[in-house]
Amino acid sequence: MSRVNFDQLLEAGVHFGHLKRKWNPAMAPYIFMERNGIHVIDLYKTVAKVDEAAEAMKNLAKNGKRILFVATKKQAKQIVAEKAVSVGMPYVIERWPGGMLTNFPTIRKAVKKMANIDKMTKDGTFDNLSKREKLQITRQRAKLEKTLGSIADMTRLPAALFVVDVMKERIAVREASRLGIPVFAMVDTNSDPTDVDFVIPANDDASDSINVIVNALTEAINEGLQERKAEKLDEPAEEEAAAAPRRDRRAKSSARKERPHRDEAAEAEKPAPEVKAETAEANAPEETVAAAPAEEATAAE
């Protein structure tokens, strides 16, 4: 079953493209027709592409990977921020900091600076500063929070990028392509889909259109996260089941070691020799010695 349907996309205005004169020929396979000088996107292809992208995102989430959401245009900011937070993914909705991916260590340093300012506030160092220094640090902290606050917990490069409007976010797309990071994107008829790995042909200007696409993708991510959680809960039971045969083998082995050797067991089971036989053997020489003088006495007579 598809994650979105034709009527749902039609109602959200996902099919509206740009003016014919502004089109990008590379988007020709995704254009259904032209009406009143405006290109109309083929929604059947959009449905197929949403399903494809959703499945790939679900697998990434299931494997514990992180997807960075990027949307700095006004219509998409709030929608993307809310949906990304709901699935615990990092996002960028302010200006894209150049080199965020290609120069990631520098970005991490800026995030650490923000953490150091927070530490100063907690340990009382901040209170000992002058009024002017406090103001400067507070402004610096606010600026860093605005730009990098949403990626503060992103300690490594993301496994993938999701972009709304590849033209506006071309720097982010270029950086991801350079590093071999897969790109998922909503691509309108005026955009170039060349550097996008998972193209979702859709109207990237209307908030309703953005909402329906992003919602379908974040639901898939959530499913992946839930499956990962379920697998982690099942792991201890599987380990216990796998360990049981090993424990049985060890128990049998130790039992065999404790059991006496077959020859030793046979020796232990042999009956003790009869006492009479031993007595007879022991007394035999004495009887012979005693008999000899008697014979000699008879001979003398």
C-alpha positions, -999 to +999 in steps of 0.1 A: +000+000+000+013+035-010+021+060+017+003+087-002-025+085-027-033+105-059-063+124-044-043+134-013-015+148-035-040+165-058-058+182-029-025+195-015-015+210-049+016+188-053+010+187-091+015+224-097+048+231-114+064+263-126+058+284-157+068+266-189+094+292-198+112+285-164+113+247-167+144+226-166+145+200-195+160+174-171+125+173-153+108+163-186+102+126-174+082+138-145+060+163-163+025+151-173+013+181-194+013+218-198-019+238-189-023+276-192+015+280-196+022+260-164+037+225-162+017+198-144+036+172-125+027+135-131+013+125-096+015+088-103+052+091-106+053+112-074+034+084-055+060+059-067+089+081-058+076+089-024+073+052-017+108+045-029+123+074-008+102+064+023+114+028+021+151+039+019+147+063+048+130+037+069+160+013+064+184+041+073+165+048+105+163+010+113+201+008+110+205+037+134+216+062+108+207+099+109+191+120+082+197+158+081+166+178+070+173+211+052+147+237+044+155+274+047+126+287+027+098+304+046+070+280+036+089+249+048+108+261+079+082+253+106+069+222+090+103+206+086+114+216+121+084+200+137+085+168+117+123+164+122+120+169+160+092+143+161+115+116+149+147+129+166+165+140+134+188+170+130+176+199+108+187+232+094+160+259+088+182+290+090+209+300+066+230+270+055+265+274+070+289+270+041+312+240+046+289+224+071+295+190+056+329+194+038+344+212+068+325+194+096+353+196+123+351+234+122+313+232+127+318+209+157+342+234+172+315+261+170+291+237+187+317+230+215+320+268+220+283+270+226+286+242+252+315+260+269+294+291+273+267+270+289+293+255+312+305+290+322+269+299+331+265+269+353+298+270+372+295+308+380+324+320+357+299+340+337+288+360+368+324+373+373+326+389+339+321+425+332+288+438+318+302+443+283+317+408+282+285+392+293+266+410+266+291+399+239+290+363+251+252+363+253+249+376+217+274+351+205+255+322+222+222+334+206+238+335+172+253+300+175+220+286+189+200+300+159+224+286+133+237+254+150+213+246+179+193+221+159+225+201+150+242+203+184+238+165+190+250+156+155+285+143+164+293+128+129+283+134+093+247+124+085+240+093+065+216+112+042+202+146+034+166+156+028+161+189+010+131+210+001+139+230-031+173+219-045+178+253-062+177+272-029+198+246-011+222+240-040+253+245-017+241+218+007+233+194-023+267+201-038+285+194-005+266+161+000+274+150-036+310+158-030+311+135+000+290+108-015+261+114+010+227+103-006+203+132-012+165+130-010+148+160-023+115+176-034+122+187-069+101+212-088+099+216-126+124+245-126+151+225-108+179+202-119+176+167-104+211+155-116+227+155-081+197+141-063+197+104-056+160+101-046+140+126-067+104+134-055+088+155-082+065+179-063+055+215-058+081+228-034+065+263-029+032+254-013+031+246+024+004+220+020+024+202-006+056+202+016+036+190+046+021+160+029+055+148+015+075+154+046+048+138+067+049+106+046+087+104+049+089+111+087+062+084+093+084+059+074+114+070+096+093+065+127+085+030+116+122+022+111+130+036+146+102+014+162+114-017+144+150-010+156+136-006+192+117-039+189+148-057+177+168-044+206+142-057+230+142-092+213+181-095+214+184-105+251+158-133+246+176-145+214+210-145+233+194-165+261+181-191+237+214-193+219+233-197+252+211-226+265+226-253+242+261-242+251+253-244+288+239-279+283+270-291+265+292-277+293+271-294+319+274-328+301+311-323+296+317-317+333+295-347+342+317-369+320+348-356+337+335-364+372+324-400+362+352-426+370+372-443+342+357-476+330+387-497+343+386-480+376+349-486+379+354-523+370+381-527+397+359-510+422+330-534+414+352-567+417+343-588+447+368-591+475+387-625+476+374-651+501+391-652+534+391-690+536+412-694+505+437-669+518+438-687+552+444-721+535+472-707+514+488-691+544+485-722+565+496-748+539+534-747+547+529-750+584+509-782+580+536-797+559+563-789+585+541-804+613+535-836+593+572-843+587+582-851+624+552-874+627+564-895+597+599-896+611+586-909+644+567-937+627+598-948+608+619-949+640+594-973+656 
